[in-house]
Amino acid sequence: EHSTEQIYNEIVYPLVEGVTEGYNGTIFAYGQTGSGKSFTMQGVVEPSVQKGIIPRAFEHIFESMQCAENAKFLVRASYLEIYNEDVRDLLGADTKQKLE
């Protein structure tokens, strides 16, 4: 019953703050097929309260980078799907290809 905005602010925001300080962070969405994991992670553009966790995290990270002075950043992100013991890279060129 929570919006992705509430989920981000209460759960993910502190994790991303740690990432901006140099720590690694992982968000693990687990649940039955059709339970809303992909929607929660990706969301929709409008209304903005339903923007997903991933776009919110990217905005947060890149805004923090813009505010930092005399610092270099290396940003890496992965978005993996594990389904029936098959792993797929959802940011890769071929999202249907299984990973080793």
C-alpha positions in Angstrom: 0.0 0.0 0.0 3.1 2.3 -0.2 4.1 4.4 -3.1 7.5 4.0 -4.6 8.3 7.4 -3.3 7.6 6.3 0.3 9.6 3.1 -0.3 12.5 5.0 -1.6 12.5 7.6 1.1 12.2 5.1 4.0 14.3 2.2 2.7 16.5 3.0 -0.3 17.5 6.6 0.5 19.9 5.6 3.3 21.4 2.9 1.1 22.1 5.3 -1.7 23.5 7.9 0.7 26.1 5.2 1.7 26.8 4.6 -2.0 27.6 8.3 -2.5 30.1 7.9 0.4 31.9 5.1 -1.4 30.2 2.0 -0.1 28.6 -0.7 -2.4 24.9 -1.1 -2.3 22.4 -3.7 -3.4 18.7 -3.6 -3.7 17.2 -7.1 -3.8 13.6 -7.4 -4.9 12.1 -10.8 -4.2 8.6 -12.2 -4.7 6.2 -14.1 -6.7 5.7 -13.5 -10.4 3.3 -10.6 -10.9 3.7 -9.2 -7.4 5.1 -5.8 -8.6 8.9 -6.1 -8.3 9.6 -4.8 -11.8 7.0 -2.0 -11.4 8.6 -1.0 -8.0 12.1 -1.0 -9.5 11.2 0.7 -12.9 8.0 2.6 -12.2 6.4 5.0 -14.5 7.2 8.6 -15.4 3.8 10.1 -14.4 2.6 10.5 -11.8 6.0 11.2 -10.3 5.2 9.5 -7.0 5.2 6.2 -9.0 8.7 6.8 -10.5 10.6 3.6 -9.8 13.5 2.9 -7.4 16.1 2.8 -10.2 15.4 6.2 -11.7 15.2 7.7 -8.2 18.5 6.2 -7.2 20.2 7.4 -10.4 18.9 10.9 -9.8 20.1 10.8 -6.2 23.6 9.6 -7.2 24.1 12.0 -10.0 22.8 15.0 -8.0 25.3 14.1 -5.3 28.1 13.9 -7.8 27.3 17.4 -9.1 27.5 18.8 -5.6 30.9 17.2 -4.9 34.0 19.2 -5.5 37.5 17.9 -6.3 36.2 14.3 -6.5 36.2 11.6 -9.2 33.5 9.0 -9.4 33.1 5.6 -11.1 29.5 4.6 -11.3 28.6 1.0 -12.1 25.1 -0.5 -12.1 23.7 -3.9 -12.9 20.1 -5.0 -13.1 19.8 -8.7 -13.1 16.8 -11.1 -13.2 17.0 -14.5 -11.7 14.1 -16.6 -12.8 13.9 -20.5 -12.7 17.6 -20.5 -11.9 18.4 -18.6 -15.1 20.2 -15.2 -14.8 19.7 -12.4 -17.3 21.3 -9.0 -17.5 18.3 -6.6 -18.0 20.7 -3.7 -18.9 22.5 -5.8 -21.6 22.0 -5.6 -25.3 20.1 -8.9 -25.4 17.9 -9.3 -22.3 16.8 -12.8 -23.4 20.4 -14.1 -23.3 21.2 -16.2 -20.2 24.4 -15.5 -18.3 26.8 -18.2 -17.1 
